């Protein structure tokens, strides 16, 4: 999940049902420190899945499939407070 209510952007991963981990919370380097690092760490899995999709679908169809998977949600006050706690634990 990418959460950007203001200048800082939080990048969170869901680790099981209801368990989240903050992998980055920055104003600018969230792309490299958060998203980029995560994509690098799972590159073998992504490469495998993308190559399998590419053989069946083609490049533009893969981009469309990924875009369709994006979901925008409004967080409740309770969820915002929980993500603030998760973030605070990471940056103690």
Secondary structure, 3 states (H helix, E strand, C coil): CEECCCCCEEEEEECCCCCEEEEEEECCCHHHHHHHHHHHHCHHHHHHHHHHHHHHHCHHHHHHHHHHCCCCCCCCHHHHHHHHHHHHHHCC
